[in-house]
Amino acid sequence: MTIEHEIANRYSCAKCQNREVYIKRIAATGTGLSRIFDIEHNVFIACSCARCSYTEFYNPEILEGKDNLGAVLDLLFG
């Protein structure tokens, strides 16, 4: 199961407690040379509430690096 599917299964909006979420991976430039050459090496998972559009960003490298993804997502989403 992918991180996106796991987040979608456990998601609850921090503002309105809605359970429907839109999830996308986004990329961003860093600083210095990566910015000058427009190299987008920073990737994040954006989770937006379908009701109020409150959005949270997560670093997939941290989530994927954990031994127990479920435990990390439990911490994030209760």
mmCIF file of the N, C-alpha and C atoms, coordinates in Angstrom:
data_MODEL
# 
_entry.id   MODEL 
# 
loop_
_atom_site.group_PDB 
_atom_site.id 
_atom_site.type_symbol 
_atom_site.label_atom_id 
_atom_site.label_alt_id 
_atom_site.label_comp_id 
_atom_site.label_asym_id 
_atom_site.label_entity_id 
_atom_site.label_seq_id 
_atom_site.pdbx_PDB_ins_code 
_atom_site.Cartn_x 
_atom_site.Cartn_y 
_atom_site.Cartn_z 
_atom_site.occupancy 
_atom_site.B_iso_or_equiv 
_atom_site.pdbx_formal_charge 
_atom_site.auth_seq_id 
_atom_site.auth_comp_id 
_atom_site.auth_asym_id 
_atom_site.auth_atom_id 
_atom_site.pdbx_PDB_model_num 
ATOM 1   N N  . MET A 1 1  ? 0.848   -1.183 0.000   1.00 0.00 ? 1  MET A N  1 
ATOM 2   C CA . MET A 1 1  ? 0.000   0.000  0.000   1.00 0.00 ? 1  MET A CA 1 
ATOM 3   C C  . MET A 1 1  ? 0.888   1.239  0.000   1.00 0.00 ? 1  MET A C  1 
ATOM 4   N N  . THR A 1 2  ? 0.534   2.237  -0.812  1.00 0.00 ? 2  THR A N  1 
ATOM 5   C CA . THR A 1 2  ? 1.336   3.455  -0.907  1.00 0.00 ? 2  THR A CA 1 
ATOM 6   C C  . THR A 1 2  ? 1.048   4.393  0.265   1.00 0.00 ? 2  THR A C  1 
ATOM 7   N N  . ILE A 1 3  ? 1.935   5.339  0.438   1.00 0.00 ? 3  ILE A N  1 
ATOM 8   C CA . ILE A 1 3  ? 1.750   6.338  1.490   1.00 0.00 ? 3  ILE A CA 1 
ATOM 9   C C  . ILE A 1 3  ? 0.456   7.110  1.259   1.00 0.00 ? 3  ILE A C  1 
ATOM 10  N N  . GLU A 1 4  ? 0.188   7.462  0.006   1.00 0.00 ? 4  GLU A N  1 
ATOM 11  C CA . GLU A 1 4  ? -1.021  8.217  -0.310  1.00 0.00 ? 4  GLU A CA 1 
ATOM 12  C C  . GLU A 1 4  ? -2.279  7.460  0.096   1.00 0.00 ? 4  GLU A C  1 
ATOM 13  N N  . HIS A 1 5  ? -2.326  6.160  -0.187  1.00 0.00 ? 5  HIS A N  1 
ATOM 14  C CA . HIS A 1 5  ? -3.495  5.358  0.203   1.00 0.00 ? 5  HIS A CA 1 
ATOM 15  C C  . HIS A 1 5  ? -3.618  5.262  1.720   1.00 0.00 ? 5  HIS A C  1 
ATOM 16  N N  . GLU A 1 6  ? -2.498  5.116  2.382   1.00 0.00 ? 6  GLU A N  1 
ATOM 17  C CA . GLU A 1 6  ? -2.508  5.016  3.845   1.00 0.00 ? 6  GLU A CA 1 
ATOM 18  C C  . GLU A 1 6  ? -2.993  6.326  4.475   1.00 0.00 ? 6  GLU A C  1 
ATOM 19  N N  . ILE A 1 7  ? -2.524  7.456  3.943   1.00 0.00 ? 7  ILE A N  1 
ATOM 20  C CA . ILE A 1 7  ? -2.969  8.750  4.454   1.00 0.00 ? 7  ILE A CA 1 
ATOM 21  C C  . ILE A 1 7  ? -4.469  8.920  4.211   1.00 0.00 ? 7  ILE A C  1 
ATOM 22  N N  . ALA A 1 8  ? -4.930  8.588  3.009   1.00 0.00 ? 8  ALA A N  1 
ATOM 23  C CA . ALA A 1 8  ? -6.351  8.730  2.677   1.00 0.00 ? 8  ALA A CA 1 
ATOM 24  C C  . ALA A 1 8  ? -7.229  7.897  3.607   1.00 0.00 ? 8  ALA A C  1 
ATOM 25  N N  . ASN A 1 9  ? -6.773  6.706  3.968   1.00 0.00 ? 9  ASN A N  1 
ATOM 26  C CA . ASN A 1 9  ? -7.549  5.835  4.861   1.00 0.00 ? 9  ASN A CA 1 
ATOM 27  C C  . ASN A 1 9  ? -7.632  6.382  6.277   1.00 0.00 ? 9  ASN A C  1 
ATOM 28  N N  . ARG A 1 10 ? -6.630  7.131  6.706   1.00 0.00 ? 10 ARG A N  1 
ATOM 29  C CA . ARG A 1 10 ? -6.565  7.602  8.091   1.00 0.00 ? 10 ARG A CA 1 
ATOM 30  C C  . ARG A 1 10 ? -6.861  9.087  8.262   1.00 0.00 ? 10 ARG A C  1 
ATOM 31  N N  . TYR A 1 11 ? -7.090  9.791  7.180   1.00 0.00 ? 11 TYR A N  1 
ATOM 32  C CA . TYR A 1 11 ? -7.182  11.249 7.211   1.00 0.00 ? 11 TYR A CA 1 
ATOM 33  C C  . TYR A 1 11 ? -8.393  11.751 7.981   1.00 0.00 ? 11 TYR A C  1 
ATOM 34  N N  . SER A 1 12 ? -8.161  12.802 8.754   1.00 0.00 ? 12 SER A N  1 
ATOM 35  C CA . SER A 1 12 ? -9.221  13.577 9.399   1.00 0.00 ? 12 SER A CA 1 
ATOM 36  C C  . SER A 1 12 ? -8.716  15.014 9.471   1.00 0.00 ? 12 SER A C  1 
ATOM 37  N N  . CYS A 1 13 ? -9.459  15.941 8.891   1.00 0.00 ? 13 CYS A N  1 
ATOM 38  C CA . CYS A 1 13 ? -9.031  17.334 8.825   1.00 0.00 ? 13 CYS A CA 1 
ATOM 39  C C  . CYS A 1 13 ? -8.846  17.908 10.230  1.00 0.00 ? 13 CYS A C  1 
ATOM 40  N N  . ALA A 1 14 ? -7.744  18.602 10.428  1.00 0.00 ? 14 ALA A N  1 
ATOM 41  C CA . ALA A 1 14 ? -7.441  19.211 11.724  1.00 0.00 ? 14 ALA A CA 1 
ATOM 42  C C  . ALA A 1 14 ? -8.397  20.354 12.060  1.00 0.00 ? 14 ALA A C  1 
ATOM 43  N N  . LYS A 1 15 ? -8.995  20.981 11.039  1.00 0.00 ? 15 LYS A N  1 
ATOM 44  C CA . LYS A 1 15 ? -9.888  22.113 11.283  1.00 0.00 ? 15 LYS A CA 1 
ATOM 45  C C  . LYS A 1 15 ? -11.354 21.716 11.406  1.00 0.00 ? 15 LYS A C  1 
ATOM 46  N N  . CYS A 1 16 ? -11.839 20.873 10.473  1.00 0.00 ? 16 CYS A N  1 
ATOM 47  C CA . CYS A 1 16 ? -13.288 20.588 10.447  1.00 0.00 ? 16 CYS A CA 1 
ATOM 48  C C  . CYS A 1 16 ? -13.625 19.108 10.624  1.00 0.00 ? 16 CYS A C  1 
ATOM 49  N N  . GLN A 1 17 ? -12.624 18.257 10.824  1.00 0.00 ? 17 GLN A N  1 
ATOM 50  C CA . GLN A 1 17 ? -12.779 16.817 11.042  1.00 0.00 ? 17 GLN A CA 1 
ATOM 51  C C  . GLN A 1 17 ? -13.396 16.062 9.858   1.00 0.00 ? 17 GLN A C  1 
ATOM 52  N N  . ASN A 1 18 ? -13.435 16.672 8.688   1.00 0.00 ? 18 ASN A N  1 
ATOM 53  C CA . ASN A 1 18 ? -13.910 15.984 7.493   1.00 0.00 ? 18 ASN A CA 1 
ATOM 54  C C  . ASN A 1 18 ? -12.952 14.844 7.163   1.00 0.00 ? 18 ASN A C  1 
ATOM 55  N N  . ARG A 1 19 ? -13.448 13.764 6.564   1.00 0.00 ? 19 ARG A N  1 
ATOM 56  C CA . ARG A 1 19 ? -12.613 12.600 6.266   1.00 0.00 ? 19 ARG A CA 1 
ATOM 57  C C  . ARG A 1 19 ? -12.264 12.483 4.782   1.00 0.00 ? 19 ARG A C  1 
ATOM 58  N N  . GLU A 1 20 ? -12.787 13.364 3.936   1.00 0.00 ? 20 GLU A N  1 
ATOM 59  C CA . GLU A 1 20 ? -12.487 13.310 2.508   1.00 0.00 ? 20 GLU A CA 1 
ATOM 60  C C  . GLU A 1 20 ? -11.298 14.212 2.204   1.00 0.00 ? 20 GLU A C  1 
ATOM 61  N N  . VAL A 1 21 ? -10.309 13.668 1.492   1.00 0.00 ? 21 VAL A N  1 
ATOM 62  C CA . VAL A 1 21 ? -9.061  14.390 1.264   1.00 0.00 ? 21 VAL A CA 1 
ATOM 63  C C  . VAL A 1 21 ? -8.633  14.267 -0.193  1.00 0.00 ? 21 VAL A C  1 
ATOM 64  N N  . TYR A 1 22 ? -7.990  15.324 -0.688  1.00 0.00 ? 22 TYR A N  1 
ATOM 65  C CA . TYR A 1 22 ? -7.327  15.308 -1.986  1.00 0.00 ? 22 TYR A CA 1 
ATOM 66  C C  . TYR A 1 22 ? -5.833  15.261 -1.707  1.00 0.00 ? 22 TYR A C  1 
ATOM 67  N N  . ILE A 1 23 ? -5.143  14.334 -2.354  1.00 0.00 ? 23 ILE A N  1 
ATOM 68  C CA . ILE A 1 23 ? -3.715  14.152 -2.101  1.00 0.00 ? 23 ILE A CA 1 
ATOM 69  C C  . ILE A 1 23 ? -2.942  14.285 -3.401  1.00 0.00 ? 23 ILE A C  1 
ATOM 70  N N  . LYS A 1 24 ? -1.868  15.078 -3.355  1.00 0.00 ? 24 LYS A N  1 
ATOM 71  C CA . LYS A 1 24 ? -0.989  15.245 -4.512  1.00 0.00 ? 24 LYS A CA 1 
ATOM 72  C C  . LYS A 1 24 ? 0.454   15.319 -4.041  1.00 0.00 ? 24 LYS A C  1 
ATOM 73  N N  . ARG A 1 25 ? 1.348   14.882 -4.887  1.00 0.00 ? 25 ARG A N  1 
ATOM 74  C CA . ARG A 1 25 ? 2.779   15.092 -4.651  1.00 0.00 ? 25 ARG A CA 1 
ATOM 75  C C  . ARG A 1 25 ? 3.170   16.366 -5.365  1.00 0.00 ? 25 ARG A C  1 
ATOM 76  N N  . ILE A 1 26 ? 3.927   17.206 -4.687  1.00 0.00 ? 26 ILE A N  1 
ATOM 77  C CA . ILE A 1 26 ? 4.392   18.452 -5.291  1.00 0.00 ? 26 ILE A CA 1 
ATOM 78  C C  . ILE A 1 26 ? 5.913   18.512 -5.181  1.00 0.00 ? 26 ILE A C  1 
ATOM 79  N N  . ALA A 1 27 ? 6.531   19.258 -6.076  1.00 0.00 ? 27 ALA A N  1 
ATOM 80  C CA . ALA A 1 27 ? 7.978   19.437 -6.056  1.00 0.00 ? 27 ALA A CA 1 
ATOM 81  C C  . ALA A 1 27 ? 8.294   20.920 -5.948  1.00 0.00 ? 27 ALA A C  1 
ATOM 82  N N  . ALA A 1 28 ? 9.392   21.222 -5.274  1.00 0.00 ? 28 ALA A N  1 
ATOM 83  C CA . ALA A 1 28 ? 9.795   22.609 -5.084  1.00 0.00 ? 28 ALA A CA 1 
ATOM 84  C C  . ALA A 1 28 ? 11.309  22.722 -5.213  1.00 0.00 ? 28 ALA A C  1 
ATOM 85  N N  . THR A 1 29 ? 11.761  23.887 -5.636  1.00 0.00 ? 29 THR A N  1 
ATOM 86  C CA . THR A 1 29 ? 13.199  24.113 -5.703  1.00 0.00 ? 29 THR A CA 1 
ATOM 87  C C  . THR A 1 29 ? 13.731  24.380 -4.309  1.00 0.00 ? 29 THR A C  1 
ATOM 88  N N  . GLY A 1 30 ? 15.013  24.267 -4.171  1.00 0.00 ? 30 GLY A N  1 
ATOM 89  C CA . GLY A 1 30 ? 15.672  24.582 -2.910  1.00 0.00 ? 30 GLY A CA 1 
ATOM 90  C C  . GLY A 1 30 ? 16.252  25.978 -2.979  1.00 0.00 ? 30 GLY A C  1 
ATOM 91  N N  . THR A 1 31 ? 17.440  26.123 -2.412  1.00 0.00 ? 31 THR A N  1 
ATOM 92  C CA . THR A 1 31 ? 18.126  27.408 -2.455  1.00 0.00 ? 31 THR A CA 1 
ATOM 93  C C  . THR A 1 31 ? 19.411  27.252 -3.254  1.00 0.00 ? 31 THR A C  1 
ATOM 94  N N  . GLY A 1 32 ? 20.049  28.352 -3.546  1.00 0.00 ? 32 GLY A N  1 
ATOM 95  C CA . GLY A 1 32 ? 21.340  28.324 -4.224  1.00 0.00 ? 32 GLY A CA 1 
ATOM 96  C C  . GLY A 1 32 ? 21.239  27.856 -5.665  1.00 0.00 ? 32 GLY A C  1 
ATOM 97  N N  . LEU A 1 33 ? 22.146  26.941 -6.056  1.00 0.00 ? 33 LEU A N  1 
ATOM 98  C CA . LEU A 1 33 ? 22.223  26.491 -7.439  1.00 0.00 ? 33 LEU A CA 1 
ATOM 99  C C  . LEU A 1 33 ? 20.963  25.784 -7.905  1.00 0.00 ? 33 LEU A C  1 
ATOM 100 N N  . SER A 1 34 ? 20.319  25.026 -7.025  1.00 0.00 ? 34 SER A N  1 
ATOM 101 C CA . SER A 1 34 ? 19.091  24.334 -7.447  1.00 0.00 ? 34 SER A CA 1 
ATOM 102 C C  . SER A 1 34 ? 18.008  25.338 -7.818  1.00 0.00 ? 34 SER A C  1 
ATOM 103 N N  . ARG A 1 35 ? 18.012  26.485 -7.176  1.00 0.00 ? 35 ARG A N  1 
ATOM 104 C CA . ARG A 1 35 ? 17.037  27.528 -7.510  1.00 0.00 ? 35 ARG A CA 1 
ATOM 105 C C  . ARG A 1 35 ? 17.389  28.205 -8.834  1.00 0.00 ? 35 ARG A C  1 
ATOM 106 N N  . ILE A 1 36 ? 18.661  28.459 -9.031  1.00 0.00 ? 36 ILE A N  1 
ATOM 107 C CA . ILE A 1 36 ? 19.110  29.114 -10.264 1.00 0.00 ? 36 ILE A CA 1 
ATOM 108 C C  . ILE A 1 36 ? 18.792  28.240 -11.475 1.00 0.00 ? 36 ILE A C  1 
ATOM 109 N N  . PHE A 1 37 ? 19.058  26.927 -11.351 1.00 0.00 ? 37 PHE A N  1 
ATOM 110 C CA . PHE A 1 37 ? 18.844  26.015 -12.475 1.00 0.00 ? 37 PHE A CA 1 
ATOM 111 C C  . PHE A 1 37 ? 17.460  25.364 -12.462 1.00 0.00 ? 37 PHE A C  1 
ATOM 112 N N  . ASP A 1 38 ? 16.595  25.810 -11.561 1.00 0.00 ? 38 ASP A N  1 
ATOM 113 C CA . ASP A 1 38 ? 15.219  25.311 -11.462 1.00 0.00 ? 38 ASP A CA 1 
ATOM 114 C C  . ASP A 1 38 ? 15.171  23.787 -11.311 1.00 0.00 ? 38 ASP A C  1 
ATOM 115 N N  . ILE A 1 39 ? 15.986  23.270 -10.402 1.00 0.00 ? 39 ILE A N  1 
ATOM 116 C CA . ILE A 1 39 ? 16.004  21.839 -10.104 1.00 0.00 ? 39 ILE A CA 1 
ATOM 117 C C  . ILE A 1 39 ? 15.090  21.602 -8.909  1.00 0.00 ? 39 ILE A C  1 
ATOM 118 N N  . GLU A 1 40 ? 14.027  20.867 -9.148  1.00 0.00 ? 40 GLU A N  1 
ATOM 119 C CA . GLU A 1 40 ? 13.034  20.625 -8.096  1.00 0.00 ? 40 GLU A CA 1 
ATOM 120 C C  . GLU A 1 40 ? 13.318  19.285 -7.426  1.00 0.00 ? 40 GLU A C  1 
ATOM 121 N N  . HIS A 1 41 ? 14.137  19.319 -6.403  1.00 0.00 ? 41 HIS A N  1 
ATOM 122 C CA . HIS A 1 41 ? 14.510  18.081 -5.726  1.00 0.00 ? 41 HIS A CA 1 
ATOM 123 C C  . HIS A 1 41 ? 13.813  17.897 -4.384  1.00 0.00 ? 41 HIS A C  1 
ATOM 124 N N  . ASN A 1 42 ? 13.051  18.868 -3.955  1.00 0.00 ? 42 ASN A N  1 
ATOM 125 C CA . ASN A 1 42 ? 12.277  18.747 -2.721  1.00 0.00 ? 42 ASN A CA 1 
ATOM 126 C C  . ASN A 1 42 ? 10.862  18.305 -3.073  1.00 0.00 ? 42 ASN A C  1 
ATOM 127 N N  . VAL A 1 43 ? 10.484  17.117 -2.644  1.00 0.00 ? 43 VAL A N  1 
ATOM 128 C CA . VAL A 1 43 ? 9.163   16.566 -2.954  1.00 0.00 ? 43 VAL A CA 1 
ATOM 129 C C  . VAL A 1 43 ? 8.370   16.463 -1.661  1.00 0.00 ? 43 VAL A C  1 
ATOM 130 N N  . PHE A 1 44 ? 7.105   16.844 -1.719  1.00 0.00 ? 44 PHE A N  1 
ATOM 131 C CA . PHE A 1 44 ? 6.222   16.790 -0.553  1.00 0.00 ? 44 PHE A CA 1 
ATOM 132 C C  . PHE A 1 44 ? 4.881   16.189 -0.951  1.00 0.00 ? 44 PHE A C  1 
ATOM 133 N N  . ILE A 1 45 ? 4.171   15.683 0.031   1.00 0.00 ? 45 ILE A N  1 
ATOM 134 C CA . ILE A 1 45 ? 2.805   15.207 -0.171  1.00 0.00 ? 45 ILE A CA 1 
ATOM 135 C C  . ILE A 1 45 ? 1.889   16.271 0.411   1.00 0.00 ? 45 ILE A C  1 
ATOM 136 N N  . ALA A 1 46 ? 1.004   16.814 -0.421  1.00 0.00 ? 46 ALA A N  1 
ATOM 137 C CA . ALA A 1 46 ? 0.040   17.821 0.022   1.00 0.00 ? 46 ALA A CA 1 
ATOM 138 C C  . ALA A 1 46 ? -1.304  17.146 0.230   1.00 0.00 ? 46 ALA A C  1 
ATOM 139 N N  . CYS A 1 47 ? -1.876  17.317 1.422   1.00 0.00 ? 47 CYS A N  1 
ATOM 140 C CA . CYS A 1 47 ? -3.178  16.742 1.764   1.00 0.00 ? 47 CYS A CA 1 
ATOM 141 C C  . CYS A 1 47 ? -4.148  17.892 2.003   1.00 0.00 ? 47 CYS A C  1 
ATOM 142 N N  . SER A 1 48 ? -5.161  18.022 1.140   1.00 0.00 ? 48 SER A N  1 
ATOM 143 C CA . SER A 1 48 ? -6.114  19.126 1.226   1.00 0.00 ? 48 SER A CA 1 
ATOM 144 C C  . SER A 1 48 ? -7.493  18.592 1.564   1.00 0.00 ? 48 SER A C  1 
ATOM 145 N N  . CYS A 1 49 ? -8.119  19.188 2.555   1.00 0.00 ? 49 CYS A N  1 
ATOM 146 C CA . CYS A 1 49 ? -9.468  18.803 2.953   1.00 0.00 ? 49 CYS A CA 1 
ATOM 147 C C  . CYS A 1 49 ? -10.444 19.140 1.823   1.00 0.00 ? 49 CYS A C  1 
ATOM 148 N N  . ALA A 1 50 ? -11.317 18.202 1.495   1.00 0.00 ? 50 ALA A N  1 
ATOM 149 C CA . ALA A 1 50 ? -12.293 18.403 0.425   1.00 0.00 ? 50 ALA A CA 1 
ATOM 150 C C  . ALA A 1 50 ? -13.385 19.394 0.827   1.00 0.00 ? 50 ALA A C  1 
ATOM 151 N N  . ARG A 1 51 ? -13.571 19.630 2.107   1.00 0.00 ? 51 ARG A N  1 
ATOM 152 C CA . ARG A 1 51 ? -14.612 20.550 2.565   1.00 0.00 ? 51 ARG A CA 1 
ATOM 153 C C  . ARG A 1 51 ? -14.089 21.980 2.747   1.00 0.00 ? 51 ARG A C  1 
ATOM 154 N N  . CYS A 1 52 ? -13.059 22.148 3.570   1.00 0.00 ? 52 CYS A N  1 
ATOM 155 C CA . CYS A 1 52 ? -12.608 23.509 3.906   1.00 0.00 ? 52 CYS A CA 1 
ATOM 156 C C  . CYS A 1 52 ? -11.305 23.902 3.216   1.00 0.00 ? 52 CYS A C  1 
ATOM 157 N N  . SER A 1 53 ? -10.670 22.993 2.506   1.00 0.00 ? 53 SER A N  1 
ATOM 158 C CA . SER A 1 53 ? -9.426  23.164 1.754   1.00 0.00 ? 53 SER A CA 1 
ATOM 159 C C  . SER A 1 53 ? -8.198  23.445 2.622   1.00 0.00 ? 53 SER A C  1 
ATOM 160 N N  . TYR A 1 54 ? -8.284  23.173 3.914   1.00 0.00 ? 54 TYR A N  1 
ATOM 161 C CA . TYR A 1 54 ? -7.098  23.252 4.777   1.00 0.00 ? 54 TYR A CA 1 
ATOM 162 C C  . TYR A 1 54 ? -6.083  22.239 4.247   1.00 0.00 ? 54 TYR A C  1 
ATOM 163 N N  . THR A 1 55 ? -4.822  22.657 4.108   1.00 0.00 ? 55 THR A N  1 
ATOM 164 C CA . THR A 1 55 ? -3.801  21.808 3.496   1.00 0.00 ? 55 THR A CA 1 
ATOM 165 C C  . THR A 1 55 ? -2.613  21.623 4.429   1.00 0.00 ? 55 THR A C  1 
ATOM 166 N N  . GLU A 1 56 ? -2.154  20.382 4.522   1.00 0.00 ? 56 GLU A N  1 
ATOM 167 C CA . GLU A 1 56 ? -0.958  20.045 5.285   1.00 0.00 ? 56 GLU A CA 1 
ATOM 168 C C  . GLU A 1 56 ? 0.041   19.409 4.334   1.00 0.00 ? 56 GLU A C  1 
ATOM 169 N N  . PHE A 1 57 ? 1.335   19.617 4.597   1.00 0.00 ? 57 PHE A N  1 
ATOM 170 C CA . PHE A 1 57 ? 2.396   19.059 3.769   1.00 0.00 ? 57 PHE A CA 1 
ATOM 171 C C  . PHE A 1 57 ? 3.207   18.073 4.587   1.00 0.00 ? 57 PHE A C  1 
ATOM 172 N N  . TYR A 1 58 ? 3.568   16.951 3.958   1.00 0.00 ? 58 TYR A N  1 
ATOM 173 C CA . TYR A 1 58 ? 4.370   15.925 4.603   1.00 0.00 ? 58 TYR A CA 1 
ATOM 174 C C  . TYR A 1 58 ? 5.555   15.581 3.729   1.00 0.00 ? 58 TYR A C  1 
ATOM 175 N N  . ASN A 1 59 ? 6.660   15.244 4.364   1.00 0.00 ? 59 ASN A N  1 
ATOM 176 C CA . ASN A 1 59 ? 7.866   14.853 3.666   1.00 0.00 ? 59 ASN A CA 1 
ATOM 177 C C  . ASN A 1 59 ? 7.853   13.332 3.499   1.00 0.00 ? 59 ASN A C  1 
ATOM 178 N N  . PRO A 1 60 ? 7.698   12.821 2.265   1.00 0.00 ? 60 PRO A N  1 
ATOM 179 C CA . PRO A 1 60 ? 7.612   11.371 2.069   1.00 0.00 ? 60 PRO A CA 1 
ATOM 180 C C  . PRO A 1 60 ? 8.899   10.639 2.425   1.00 0.00 ? 60 PRO A C  1 
ATOM 181 N N  . GLU A 1 61 ? 10.047  11.313 2.356   1.00 0.00 ? 61 GLU A N  1 
ATOM 182 C CA . GLU A 1 61 ? 11.301  10.672 2.732   1.00 0.00 ? 61 GLU A CA 1 
ATOM 183 C C  . GLU A 1 61 ? 11.283  10.279 4.203   1.00 0.00 ? 61 GLU A C  1 
ATOM 184 N N  . ILE A 1 62 ? 10.696  11.112 5.036   1.00 0.00 ? 62 ILE A N  1 
ATOM 185 C CA . ILE A 1 62 ? 10.604  10.796 6.460   1.00 0.00 ? 62 ILE A CA 1 
ATOM 186 C C  . ILE A 1 62 ? 9.602   9.675  6.684   1.00 0.00 ? 62 ILE A C  1 
ATOM 187 N N  . LEU A 1 63 ? 8.440   9.767  6.041   1.00 0.00 ? 63 LEU A N  1 
ATOM 188 C CA . LEU A 1 63 ? 7.419   8.730  6.219   1.00 0.00 ? 63 LEU A CA 1 
ATOM 189 C C  . LEU A 1 63 ? 7.893   7.373  5.688   1.00 0.00 ? 63 LEU A C  1 
ATOM 190 N N  . GLU A 1 64 ? 8.555   7.370  4.533   1.00 0.00 ? 64 GLU A N  1 
ATOM 191 C CA . GLU A 1 64 ? 9.022   6.118  3.950   1.00 0.00 ? 64 GLU A CA 1 
ATOM 192 C C  . GLU A 1 64 ? 10.207  5.543  4.709   1.00 0.00 ? 64 GLU A C  1 
ATOM 193 N N  . GLY A 1 65 ? 10.948  6.380  5.405   1.00 0.00 ? 65 GLY A N  1 
ATOM 194 C CA . GLY A 1 65 ? 12.129  5.924  6.121   1.00 0.00 ? 65 GLY A CA 1 
ATOM 195 C C  . GLY A 1 65 ? 11.820  5.260  7.446   1.00 0.00 ? 65 GLY A C  1 
ATOM 196 N N  . LYS A 1 66 ? 10.598  5.357  7.925   1.00 0.00 ? 66 LYS A N  1 
ATOM 197 C CA . LYS A 1 66 ? 10.236  4.769  9.207   1.00 0.00 ? 66 LYS A CA 1 
ATOM 198 C C  . LYS A 1 66 ? 9.992   3.276  9.063   1.00 0.00 ? 66 LYS A C  1 
ATOM 199 N N  . ASP A 1 67 ? 10.311  2.534  10.118  1.00 0.00 ? 67 ASP A N  1 
ATOM 200 C CA . ASP A 1 67 ? 10.084  1.089  10.117  1.00 0.00 ? 67 ASP A CA 1 
ATOM 201 C C  . ASP A 1 67 ? 8.602   0.759  10.095  1.00 0.00 ? 67 ASP A C  1 
ATOM 202 N N  . ASN A 1 68 ? 7.809   1.567  10.781  1.00 0.00 ? 68 ASN A N  1 
ATOM 203 C CA . ASN A 1 68 ? 6.390   1.282  10.884  1.00 0.00 ? 68 ASN A CA 1 
ATOM 204 C C  . ASN A 1 68 ? 5.601   2.504  10.436  1.00 0.00 ? 68 ASN A C  1 
ATOM 205 N N  . LEU A 1 69 ? 5.245   2.538  9.161   1.00 0.00 ? 69 LEU A N  1 
ATOM 206 C CA . LEU A 1 69 ? 4.513   3.671  8.590   1.00 0.00 ? 69 LEU A CA 1 
ATOM 207 C C  . LEU A 1 69 ? 3.204   3.907  9.332   1.00 0.00 ? 69 LEU A C  1 
ATOM 208 N N  . GLY A 1 70 ? 2.531   2.851  9.717   1.00 0.00 ? 70 GLY A N  1 
ATOM 209 C CA . GLY A 1 70 ? 1.256   2.975  10.431  1.00 0.00 ? 70 GLY A CA 1 
ATOM 210 C C  . GLY A 1 70 ? 1.398   3.739  11.734  1.00 0.00 ? 70 GLY A C  1 
ATOM 211 N N  . ALA A 1 71 ? 2.474   3.517  12.456  1.00 0.00 ? 71 ALA A N  1 
ATOM 212 C CA . ALA A 1 71 ? 2.701   4.207  13.729  1.00 0.00 ? 71 ALA A CA 1 
ATOM 213 C C  . ALA A 1 71 ? 2.915   5.698  13.500  1.00 0.00 ? 71 ALA A C  1 
ATOM 214 N N  . VAL A 1 72 ? 3.637   6.047  12.446  1.00 0.00 ? 72 VAL A N  1 
ATOM 215 C CA . VAL A 1 72 ? 3.867   7.461  12.130  1.00 0.00 ? 72 VAL A CA 1 
ATOM 216 C C  . VAL A 1 72 ? 2.554   8.124  11.756  1.00 0.00 ? 72 VAL A C  1 
ATOM 217 N N  . LEU A 1 73 ? 1.751   7.470  10.915  1.00 0.00 ? 73 LEU A N  1 
ATOM 218 C CA . LEU A 1 73 ? 0.469   8.051  10.502  1.00 0.00 ? 73 LEU A CA 1 
ATOM 219 C C  . LEU A 1 73 ? -0.497  8.126  11.675  1.00 0.00 ? 73 LEU A C  1 
ATOM 220 N N  . ASP A 1 74 ? -0.439  7.188  12.604  1.00 0.00 ? 74 ASP A N  1 
ATOM 221 C CA . ASP A 1 74 ? -1.270  7.276  13.807  1.00 0.00 ? 74 ASP A CA 1 
ATOM 222 C C  . ASP A 1 74 ? -0.922  8.518  14.600  1.00 0.00 ? 74 ASP A C  1 
ATOM 223 N N  . LEU A 1 75 ? 0.374   8.841  14.676  1.00 0.00 ? 75 LEU A N  1 
ATOM 224 C CA . LEU A 1 75 ? 0.783   10.054 15.371  1.00 0.00 ? 75 LEU A CA 1 
ATOM 225 C C  . LEU A 1 75 ? 0.241   11.302 14.689  1.00 0.00 ? 75 LEU A C  1 
ATOM 226 N N  . LEU A 1 76 ? 0.276   11.303 13.344  1.00 0.00 ? 76 LEU A N  1 
ATOM 227 C CA . LEU A 1 76 ? -0.171  12.472 12.600  1.00 0.00 ? 76 LEU A CA 1 
ATOM 228 C C  . LEU A 1 76 ? -1.678  12.647 12.643  1.00 0.00 ? 76 LEU A C  1 
ATOM 229 N N  . PHE A 1 77 ? -2.417  11.567 12.493  1.00 0.00 ? 77 PHE A N  1 
ATOM 230 C CA . PHE A 1 77 ? -3.862  11.648 12.334  1.00 0.00 ? 77 PHE A CA 1 
ATOM 231 C C  . PHE A 1 77 ? -4.654  11.107 13.514  1.00 0.00 ? 77 PHE A C  1 
ATOM 232 N N  . GLY A 1 78 ? -3.974  10.687 14.546  1.00 0.00 ? 78 GLY A N  1 
ATOM 233 C CA . GLY A 1 78 ? -4.655  10.216 15.744  1.00 0.00 ? 78 GLY A CA 1 
ATOM 234 C C  . GLY A 1 78 ? -5.204  8.871  15.601  1.00 0.00 ? 78 GLY A C  1 
# 
